[in-house]
């Protein structure tokens, strides 16, 4: 048929096989090959047609590199129409994953069979899209409207047996060989005189959908959309599936899909999709760089962070030894791990047996000699450089040659820590984010002497434990925390200028941040930032700087942990509410400092908080701390809950226009002083040249 699709007659069954590595995506050549095979099968002696794929998966989605480009015939709807209108039954034989357009291909078939390990799903929402080839029309006809809503707006794959229970799959195969089992199933259907079962012929009785269902769904989904619009459009498509004939519903789906493809929200989310994969590639590291085997890990420190890190490794079957200063601290740390697993069991996401297996992977010790055989040590004690250097000297003395010594520091100098050992080439930063067993980001920090093998291993093991890895060079705070400084600074400066904490946080949350900067400070603990500032000697001598945060800490208001910070908190629910006492204090302090308070517009709040991220990001690129602008976006989306629908701070800056960002920073510099608002030379250069960060990165890569 084509280079990527073959067709043959086998045991009176027409067998269409897609072989387009790595994931059999629905490229133009795959669509064309399937169409030709279907047309041939209509004319030969086959009794039924089986569609399967070679490799590790069924069709795992559309070819997203085609998005935004002129469509190439045949379009997917045309292929699906030919499948649906075939005069012989077409059976999709699914293994691996049938995702997005791949699952939509199977839904157009008359029957679907799958291996027990197969999964099906419609993940388009994670790219700011909706299923555009009938998914929103066929799934509710098979599984019901509520199940379709949950599946399509969640975007997560469903296991074969569950999909069968939902009516999305007709048969879970028992044979070991997919092809022979699928052909046997085709013979069984033919022998039973099975009809050409078209999903389009199923109708949904509007009376089965409770009144107000769609309005309630829109309201509920909007609360967690964080700037995404696809969820709302998905609800509209499901509404069409209930109220319109199939062809009109498909037309509505295509209309809304087209709107989303061209939306800035989807462009941002597709950017992050590719950026995540790009971030894993280290520019000056050859693809064949050898990595070291990591069969056993040690974690130094049994606090919340250390326990979370231990859980990450146990979760992928790597034994972990936790090291603490004494038995009491060790028991406390192991107890925290058990408690974390128990919560997951209570939520129904983990079985008791699996919990005991995972806990069995984690042992404890108070003796450093017990980690002599580990392949990787992750130090996770509190942020004290002297303590970290002391621990690394101990690790150096007991750990075997070739073991990687990693620090989980958020701020400290990795090179200074490495200098405490006789093997700085084995030292690397592995900055996990709290809670480490949940948060996706891992900043891998390359020291001046970190060996290529150690670096490649850190990136590989990060991927193995399910993290999104981004490389950073050594500087105070690395990528994420270094950039965060100006964000938090301006949030507090805005209070003195006339904003309430709720006004600042509301603006950022409306923008799409999961939590505003002041509420986030309360969550993390205002005392943490206070102590970090005390250790710094480079901060400007300015009585306005972090004024409110400092006063609150000195009053014993640390945030959620003390039920009071910028806000008051219910001790039981941790719900926040505005505190008139804090708002009165802000006005008093502004008067003391001679700051005339005013009404601050929302666009100024956003610019004052977000533009320092962009400006510092530009400096980080100049200094080559980050490899590329998109790596910074990955750090912020996965580590700091920057809204994916905005694409990260550097992508967002490109969308706003670097000239606009630069001009506003200059405005703030003239108003507030250059100690806080000095434009990055790179930002200034690109603004004057009319370029974006993305263009700059492409030109640099081609040079």
VOGU-3710 file (C-alpha; in Angstrom, 3 decimals, decimal comma):
1> xxxxxxxxxx> 0,000/0,000/0,000  2,688/2,455/1,102  5,972/2,504/2,972  4,136/2,712/6,292  0,943/0,696/5,664  0,708/-2,834/4,257  -2,288/-4,947/3,233  -2,660/-8,687/2,717  -5,397/-11,307/2,639  -4,902/-13,762/5,479
11> xxxxxxxxxx> -7,339/-16,585/6,304  -10,091/-14,737/4,394  -9,496/-11,637/6,487  -8,112/-8,429/5,027  -5,198/-7,440/7,275  -4,145/-3,777/7,337  -0,879/-3,207/9,226  0,475/0,227/10,117  4,230/0,410/10,690  5,293/4,019/11,215
21> xxxxxxxxxx> 7,742/4,213/14,144  7,948/5,293/16,847  4,231/5,609/17,690  2,389/5,037/14,393  1,140/8,633/14,399  -1,556/9,553/11,894  0,665/11,319/9,396  -0,505/11,988/5,849  1,240/8,837/4,593  -0,444/6,678/7,249
31> xxxxxxxxxx> -3,872/8,133/6,449  -3,337/7,598/2,736  -2,093/4,045/3,255  -5,096/3,064/5,394  -7,479/4,581/2,864  -5,935/2,673/-0,048  -6,011/-0,584/1,908  -9,659/-0,108/2,854  -10,619/0,543/-0,738  -8,729/-2,562/-1,889
41> xxxxxxxxxx> -10,411/-4,680/0,787  -13,859/-3,666/-0,468  -13,104/-5,378/-3,802  -11,384/-8,617/-2,741  -12,647/-11,870/-1,203  -12,105/-10,862/2,434  -14,982/-11,538/4,846  -13,817/-8,951/7,381  -11,002/-6,436/7,832  -8,589/-6,202/10,776
51> xxxxxxxxxx> -6,590/-3,024/11,409  -3,544/-3,446/13,633  -0,119/-1,861/14,119  3,452/-3,079/14,332  5,807/-1,926/17,077  4,942/-1,248/20,699  1,640/0,520/20,187  -1,520/1,025/18,190  -1,900/4,474/16,592  -0,939/6,754/19,496
61> xxxxxxxxxx> -2,346/9,995/18,117  -2,275/12,594/15,395  0,942/13,931/13,928  0,990/17,198/15,862  3,773/18,585/13,669  1,030/19,031/11,046  -0,998/21,361/13,289  -1,182/24,887/11,934  -0,052/23,771/8,460  -2,237/23,529/5,336
71> xxxxxxxxxx> -4,168/20,224/5,465  -2,951/17,401/3,254  -5,416/14,956/1,732  -6,784/12,624/2,762  -8,047/14,210/5,962  -8,760/11,984/8,924  -12,560/12,509/8,717  -12,479/11,154/5,149  -10,599/8,035/6,282  -13,028/7,482/9,159
81> xxxxxxxxxx> -15,996/7,850/6,857  -14,635/5,108/4,589  -14,044/2,850/7,630  -17,560/3,457/8,955  -19,203/2,910/5,582  -17,222/-0,220/4,698  -19,419/-3,007/3,323  -17,419/-5,485/5,446  -16,894/-5,307/9,222  -13,727/-3,456/10,204
91> xxxxxxxxxx> -12,159/-4,542/13,503  -9,531/-2,476/15,313  -6,984/-4,702/17,076  -5,450/-2,565/19,805  -2,238/-3,068/21,750  -0,124/-0,555/23,639  -2,061/2,689/23,536  -4,764/3,938/21,191  -4,729/7,649/21,888  -6,348/10,717/20,371
101> xxxxxxxxxx> -6,829/10,274/16,648  -5,752/6,647/17,023  -8,614/5,913/19,380  -10,945/7,866/17,092  -9,903/5,562/14,223  -10,902/2,572/16,360  -14,236/4,220/17,275  -15,074/4,510/13,573  -14,498/0,755/13,206  -17,439/-1,580/13,654
111> xxxxxxxxxx> -15,735/-3,550/16,441  -12,787/-3,043/18,781  -10,700/-5,748/20,418  -7,647/-5,191/22,596  -4,922/-6,961/24,534  -5,398/-6,942/28,335  -2,507/-4,495/28,753  -3,811/-2,011/26,164  -5,074/1,451/27,049  -7,301/3,879/25,188
121> xxxxxxxxxx> -7,761/7,603/25,662  -8,383/11,068/24,281  -5,604/13,285/25,698  -6,144/16,270/23,376  -7,200/18,522/26,263  -3,590/18,402/27,503  -2,603/20,255/24,342  -5,428/22,746/24,676  -7,489/20,880/22,064  -10,482/18,578/21,816
131> xxxxxxxxxx> -10,864/15,328/19,866  -11,482/16,550/16,332  -12,370/13,356/14,487  -15,574/12,245/16,154  -14,340/11,455/19,653  -16,765/13,851/21,318  -19,650/12,395/19,300  -18,889/8,674/19,474  -17,700/8,269/23,082  -20,931/9,604/24,650
141> xxxxxxxxxx> -22,970/7,356/22,334  -21,088/4,314/23,654  -20,222/5,204/27,260  -22,792/7,817/28,210  -22,452/11,572/28,497  -21,075/11,758/32,059  -18,387/9,125/31,434  -17,470/10,876/28,175  -17,168/14,223/29,956  -14,843/12,797/32,602
151> xxxxxxxxxx> -12,745/10,910/30,076  -12,325/13,711/27,531  -11,794/16,611/29,960  -9,436/14,487/32,087  -7,397/13,324/29,123  -6,073/10,227/30,906  -5,926/6,767/29,289  -8,247/3,955/30,406  -7,225/0,310/30,758  -8,736/-2,230/28,351
161> xxxxxxxxxx> -10,961/-4,030/30,884  -12,410/-0,734/32,149  -12,939/0,427/28,569  -14,857/-2,801/27,892  -17,051/-2,179/30,943  -17,752/1,321/29,579  -18,736/-0,057/26,178  -15,748/1,442/24,375  -14,139/-1,934/23,584  -16,057/-5,039/22,505
171> xxxxxxxxxx> -13,567/-7,775/23,357  -10,464/-8,160/25,521  -8,358/-10,816/23,795  -6,936/-13,789/25,661  -4,459/-15,132/23,115  -0,781/-14,207/23,291  -0,439/-13,223/19,635  -2,391/-10,086/18,721  -2,723/-10,777/15,018  -3,911/-14,385/15,246
181> xxxxxxxxxx> -6,266/-13,516/18,140  -7,753/-10,612/16,194  -8,222/-12,756/13,076  -9,912/-15,440/15,201  -12,219/-12,756/16,629  -13,028/-11,606/13,076  -13,943/-15,189/12,114  -16,107/-15,453/15,225  -17,996/-12,277/14,307  -18,446/-13,381/10,707
191> xxxxxxxxxx> -19,658/-16,826/11,751  -22,216/-15,268/14,080  -23,459/-12,977/11,318  -22,494/-9,924/13,343  -23,969/-6,707/11,928  -22,020/-3,672/10,686  -22,285/-1,902/14,035  -21,844/1,829/13,421  -21,532/4,098/16,438  -23,198/6,909/14,463
201> xxxxxxxxxx> -26,436/4,897/14,476  -26,663/5,087/18,282  -28,824/7,950/19,541  -28,760/9,619/22,932  -32,109/10,364/24,506  -31,877/13,960/25,812  -34,151/12,946/28,676  -31,331/10,761/30,072  -29,220/13,885/30,723  -30,311/15,643/33,896
211> xxxxxxxxxx> -31,379/19,277/33,652  -28,545/21,729/34,104  -25,860/19,067/33,560  -23,923/21,017/30,939  -24,112/24,361/32,764  -22,908/22,735/35,970  -20,056/21,040/34,074  -18,926/24,347/32,565  -18,929/26,052/35,964  -17,061/23,210/37,663
221> xxxxxxxxxx> -14,442/22,860/34,944  -13,869/26,627/34,750  -12,711/26,620/38,384  -9,690/24,486/37,537  -9,131/25,498/33,926  -6,414/28,089/34,779  -6,827/29,952/31,519  -7,558/26,906/29,378  -10,602/27,086/27,128  -10,697/23,555/25,691
231> xxxxxxxxxx> -12,777/22,164/28,571  -15,579/24,621/27,833  -15,571/23,698/24,144  -15,617/19,986/24,982  -18,824/20,522/26,961  -20,311/22,263/23,899  -19,415/19,270/21,727  -21,025/16,802/24,142  -24,099/18,999/24,211  -24,155/18,741/20,407
241> xxxxxxxxxx> -23,870/14,943/20,623  -27,067/14,904/22,683  -29,080/17,501/20,794  -27,954/17,292/17,148  -27,858/14,582/14,456  -24,464/12,915/14,049  -23,322/14,884/11,010  -24,267/18,217/12,583  -22,505/17,177/15,780  -19,364/16,282/13,807
251> xxxxxxxxxx> -19,510/19,649/12,051  -19,780/21,414/15,407  -16,833/19,409/16,707  -14,698/20,329/13,688  -15,655/23,995/14,044  -14,601/24,126/17,699  -11,487/22,034/17,043  -10,448/24,566/14,382  -10,989/27,406/16,841  -8,792/25,710/19,443
261> xxxxxxxxxx> -5,996/24,848/16,988  -5,637/28,547/16,238  -5,962/29,664/19,870  -3,016/31,125/21,812  -3,830/28,725/24,662  -3,275/25,639/22,522  -0,167/27,165/20,920  1,229/27,640/24,424  0,419/24,093/25,511  1,887/22,599/22,338
271> xxxxxxxxxx> 5,001/24,675/22,990  5,296/23,105/26,445  4,749/19,627/24,974  7,777/20,013/22,723  9,773/22,008/25,288  9,477/19,192/27,831  11,072/16,762/25,387  13,733/19,247/24,312  14,753/20,004/27,899  15,929/16,424/28,365
281> xxxxxxxxxx> 18,601/16,944/25,677  21,933/18,391/26,807  23,421/20,370/23,942  27,101/19,569/24,391  26,615/15,978/25,503  26,843/13,357/22,788  23,855/11,021/22,501  26,015/8,017/23,178  27,379/9,279/26,504  27,534/6,295/28,841
291> xxxxxxxxxx> 25,419/6,358/31,976  26,108/4,569/35,232  23,831/1,847/36,593  21,755/2,973/39,556  20,703/-0,120/41,460  20,687/1,263/45,003  20,243/4,789/46,363  20,849/6,546/49,674  19,027/9,659/50,866  20,638/11,779/53,567
301> xxxxxxxxxx> 17,923/13,369/55,684  14,553/11,956/56,645  12,470/15,122/56,623  9,558/15,833/54,320  11,849/16,354/51,333  14,095/13,362/52,012  11,110/11,085/52,535  9,512/12,252/49,302  12,746/11,633/47,386  13,011/8,133/48,853
311> xxxxxxxxxx> 9,448/7,413/47,695  10,373/8,451/44,136  13,064/5,765/43,900  11,083/3,087/45,738  8,239/3,680/43,295  10,356/2,407/40,390  11,776/-0,553/42,297  15,120/0,933/43,385  16,030/0,101/47,009  16,694/3,162/49,187
321> xxxxxxxxxx> 18,645/3,623/52,419  17,616/6,665/54,449  20,303/8,157/56,688  19,487/10,219/59,775  21,478/11,586/62,731  19,805/9,388/65,354  17,200/6,660/65,709  14,471/9,056/66,814  14,842/11,197/63,686  15,038/8,080/61,522
331> xxxxxxxxxx> 11,857/6,598/63,005  10,107/9,923/62,480  11,207/10,050/58,827  10,144/6,464/58,097  6,852/7,194/59,860  6,203/10,152/57,562  6,736/7,903/54,533  4,286/5,323/55,872  1,754/8,060/56,575  2,093/9,414/53,010
341> xxxxxxxxxx> 1,509/5,970/51,529  -1,442/5,374/53,877  -3,129/8,551/52,601  -2,794/7,240/49,046  -4,326/3,924/50,133  -7,253/5,782/51,748  -7,854/7,576/48,450  -8,103/4,217/46,694  -5,044/4,860/44,530  -2,832/2,207/46,134
351> xxxxxxxxxx> -3,499/-1,251/47,572  -2,375/-2,266/51,078  -0,148/-4,975/49,586  1,509/-2,519/47,197  2,042/-0,060/50,055  3,881/-2,723/52,086  5,990/-3,621/49,030  6,999/0,020/48,566  7,759/0,531/52,249  9,842/-2,646/52,090
361> xxxxxxxxxx> 12,066/-0,947/49,495  13,094/1,724/52,028  15,416/0,942/54,934  17,088/3,241/57,435  20,398/3,730/59,192  22,290/6,164/61,396  25,662/4,869/60,221  27,264/6,260/57,035  29,196/2,998/56,609  25,895/1,397/55,589
371> xxxxxxxxxx> 25,819/3,374/52,335  29,226/2,230/51,089  27,647/0,157/48,319  25,111/2,615/46,901  25,313/3,959/43,343  23,723/7,353/44,057  23,433/9,457/47,215  20,995/12,377/47,399  21,694/14,792/50,261  18,464/16,444/51,436
381> xxxxxxxxxx> 19,251/18,306/54,655  18,339/21,932/55,359  19,976/24,836/53,552  23,204/25,296/55,472  26,333/25,310/53,311  28,681/24,308/56,150  26,480/21,341/57,048  26,220/20,237/53,426  30,004/20,410/52,976  30,491/18,357/56,143
391> xxxxxxxxxx> 28,046/15,709/54,880  29,690/15,560/51,440  33,078/15,008/53,053  31,567/12,047/54,929  29,919/10,697/51,785  33,218/11,016/49,927  35,000/8,975/52,587  32,567/6,026/52,577  30,969/5,814/49,128  32,447/3,540/46,496
401> xxxxxxxxxx> 34,316/4,829/43,480  31,936/5,914/40,721  29,006/6,619/43,049  27,232/9,862/42,181  26,987/12,361/45,024  23,972/14,643/44,533  22,781/17,622/46,535  19,139/18,607/46,693  19,995/22,213/47,501  17,627/24,946/46,320
411> xxxxxxxxxx> 20,123/27,815/46,517  23,620/26,776/47,592  26,790/26,724/45,476  27,152/23,203/44,039  30,818/23,865/43,220  31,564/24,814/46,835  29,846/21,604/47,975  31,805/19,559/45,418  35,057/21,121/46,667  34,489/19,391/50,020
421> xxxxxxxxxx> 35,144/16,060/48,264  38,072/14,502/46,438  35,794/13,687/43,496  34,081/16,873/42,290  33,483/15,181/38,926  30,977/12,863/40,653  29,029/15,716/42,269  25,810/17,040/40,716  22,797/19,028/41,866  19,423/17,267/41,862
431> xxxxxxxxxx> 16,926/19,901/43,007  13,605/18,219/43,749  10,482/20,266/44,407  8,248/19,728/47,414  6,442/17,422/47,847  9,099/15,460/45,975  6,925/12,381/45,486  4,297/14,527/43,704  5,994/17,457/41,945  7,133/16,709/38,391
441> xxxxxxxxxx> 10,147/19,003/38,030  13,763/18,073/38,698  16,392/20,779/38,174  19,652/18,987/37,406  22,557/21,296/38,248  25,851/20,910/36,429  28,908/21,900/38,443  32,079/23,221/36,830  33,697/19,802/37,191  30,683/17,482/36,895
451> xxxxxxxxxx> 31,591/14,567/34,612  29,517/13,942/31,500  28,647/10,431/32,719  27,432/11,743/36,083  25,328/14,400/34,379  23,831/11,986/31,836  23,036/9,549/34,653  21,279/12,223/36,719  19,101/13,145/33,729  18,361/9,483/32,937
461> xxxxxxxxxx> 17,470/8,510/36,502  15,312/11,617/36,761  13,342/10,443/33,750  13,099/6,923/35,191  11,484/8,196/38,398  8,946/10,142/36,354  10,425/13,626/36,570  10,606/16,316/33,924  14,292/17,243/33,951  15,780/20,623/33,092
471> xxxxxxxxxx> 19,486/21,446/33,188  20,844/24,436/35,092  24,281/25,876/35,632  25,520/26,988/39,028  24,220/30,280/40,411  22,270/31,380/43,481  18,827/29,777/43,212  19,599/28,135/39,831  16,848/28,862/37,271  13,577/28,777/39,165
481> xxxxxxxxxx> 14,360/30,260/42,568  16,678/32,891/41,152  13,876/34,181/38,920  11,327/33,962/41,728  13,048/36,649/43,780  11,640/39,584/41,772  8,190/37,992/41,622  7,935/37,825/45,408  9,586/41,213/45,887  7,083/43,050/43,728
491> xxxxxxxxxx> 4,115/41,250/45,296  5,117/42,780/48,627  5,989/46,179/47,124  2,489/46,313/45,625  1,039/46,066/49,129  2,768/49,284/50,159  1,568/50,936/46,932  -2,079/50,297/47,839  -3,009/46,676/47,102  -4,432/44,229/49,606
501> xxxxxxxxxx> -2,955/40,692/49,633  -6,194/39,423/48,090  -5,983/41,997/45,280  -2,467/40,884/44,321  -3,199/37,166/44,560  -6,514/37,457/42,720  -4,831/39,131/39,735  -2,236/36,357/39,455  -4,779/33,584/39,993  -7,049/35,066/37,325
511> xxxxxxxxxx> -4,017/35,041/35,025  -3,783/31,313/35,692  -1,296/30,829/38,514  -2,429/28,006/40,795  -1,852/30,256/43,802  -0,959/33,917/44,161  2,531/34,882/45,424  1,439/35,978/48,896  -0,714/32,912/49,498  2,193/30,836/48,206
521> xxxxxxxxxx> 4,497/32,520/50,710  2,075/31,600/53,491  2,015/27,998/52,271  5,799/27,670/52,076  6,308/29,488/55,384  7,211/33,170/55,592  10,003/32,242/58,013  11,773/30,282/55,260  12,193/33,375/53,069  13,050/35,455/56,147
531> xxxxxxxxxx> 15,937/33,148/57,090  17,153/33,007/53,481  17,230/36,824/53,315  19,187/37,023/56,561  21,916/34,873/55,023  22,287/37,155/51,974  24,657/40,094/51,771  23,698/41,253/48,256  20,229/42,671/48,966  19,729/46,443/48,563
541> xxxxxxxxxx> 19,588/48,544/51,717  15,934/49,522/51,322  13,501/49,691/54,235  10,592/48,947/51,844  12,103/45,648/50,665  10,096/42,681/52,033  8,831/45,029/54,748  5,523/43,268/55,360  6,943/39,751/55,200  9,596/40,660/57,738
551> xxxxxxxxxx> 7,105/42,280/60,147  4,743/39,307/59,954  7,526/36,824/60,770  8,707/38,946/63,692  5,094/38,876/64,984  5,152/35,070/64,869  2,905/34,929/61,781  4,659/32,376/59,573  1,733/31,514/57,312  -0,394/28,384/57,245
561> xxxxxxxxxx> 1,727/26,621/59,866  0,717/29,263/62,456  -2,772/29,812/60,966  -1,787/33,407/60,163  0,476/35,188/57,720  -0,674/37,541/54,989  -4,045/35,873/55,589  -5,869/34,133/58,430  -6,365/30,363/58,094  -8,907/27,943/59,452
571> xxxxxxxxxx> -6,761/25,438/61,427  -8,899/22,528/60,206  -9,505/23,271/56,524  -6,547/25,634/55,899  -8,936/27,904/53,979  -7,679/31,449/53,813  -9,550/34,651/54,435  -8,468/38,281/54,360  -7,213/39,711/57,647  -8,263/43,315/58,411
581> xxxxxxxxxx> -5,382/43,562/60,885  -2,828/42,911/58,127  -4,558/45,338/55,762  -4,459/48,024/58,477  -0,773/47,297/59,141  0,016/47,740/55,454  -1,523/51,208/55,435  0,337/52,158/58,611  3,694/50,979/57,240  3,152/52,742/53,902
591> xxxxxxxxxx> 2,533/55,990/55,788  5,665/55,483/57,903  7,721/54,957/54,751  6,184/57,939/52,962  4,577/55,790/50,261  1,420/57,378/48,890  -1,092/54,598/48,340  -3,205/54,490/45,172  -5,538/52,274/43,170  -3,302/49,876/41,217
601> xxxxxxxxxx> -4,714/48,496/37,960  -4,655/44,753/37,333  -2,370/45,052/34,290  0,229/46,786/36,494  -0,007/44,038/39,108  0,639/41,431/36,407  3,498/43,384/34,821  5,151/44,145/38,165  5,060/40,457/39,189  5,634/38,701/35,854
611> xxxxxxxxxx> 8,113/40,961/34,070  10,869/40,398/36,681  10,608/36,685/35,819  11,151/37,482/32,152  13,979/39,950/32,765  15,850/37,572/35,071  15,221/34,740/32,620  16,934/36,807/29,926  19,955/37,298/32,216  20,027/33,544/32,869
621> xxxxxxxxxx> 20,149/32,946/29,115  22,944/35,499/28,680  24,983/33,766/31,392  24,220/30,336/29,864  22,761/29,099/33,150  19,834/27,709/31,118  20,376/26,021/27,755  17,384/27,558/25,991  14,347/29,787/26,670  11,994/26,820/26,486
631> xxxxxxxxxx> 13,891/25,117/29,348  12,990/28,088/31,551  9,354/27,632/30,526  9,537/23,957/31,507  10,943/24,881/34,922  8,132/27,328/35,575  5,234/25,240/34,257  6,261/22,038/36,032  7,934/23,501/39,124  6,085/26,729/39,896
641> xxxxxxxxxx> 2,584/26,089/38,492  2,900/28,776/35,815  -0,197/28,214/33,658  0,478/25,856/30,767  -2,079/27,852/28,770  0,383/30,766/28,856  3,346/28,550/27,888  5,835/29,669/30,550  7,329/33,121/31,177  9,596/33,274/28,111
651> xxxxxxxxxx> 6,895/32,068/25,689  4,464/34,494/27,322  6,972/37,315/26,809  7,205/36,474/23,107  3,404/36,599/22,855  3,207/39,956/24,644  6,077/41,279/22,526  9,566/41,872/23,909  9,380/45,537/22,926  6,299/45,920/25,133
661> xxxxxxxxxx> 7,973/44,099/28,026  11,155/46,163/27,680  9,263/49,476/27,523  7,277/48,646/30,658  10,432/47,647/32,557  11,997/50,960/31,554  8,883/52,712/32,841  9,217/50,930/36,198  12,956/51,701/36,267  12,224/55,412/35,907
671> xxxxxxxxxx> 9,545/55,210/38,601  11,124/52,854/41,165  14,858/52,890/40,444  17,327/50,704/38,595  18,339/48,692/41,643  15,211/46,597/40,936  14,340/47,423/37,338  17,483/47,281/35,198  16,579/45,721/31,808  18,655/42,744/30,745
681> xxxxxxxxxx> 21,010/43,578/27,842  19,604/40,580/25,922  16,031/41,781/26,432  17,018/45,282/25,303  18,806/43,924/22,228  15,906/41,699/21,137  13,341/44,445/21,796  15,249/46,844/19,548  15,720/44,199/16,847  12,044/43,238/16,961
691> xxxxxxxxxx> 12,867/39,587/17,694  11,522/36,968/20,078  13,391/34,699/22,482  12,402/31,782/20,222  13,952/33,467/17,151  17,114/34,274/19,100  17,393/30,643/20,204  16,887/29,316/16,660  19,499/31,671/15,226  21,960/30,747/17,955
701> xxx> 21,391/27,024/17,354  22,026/27,438/13,614  25,192/29,495/14,098
//
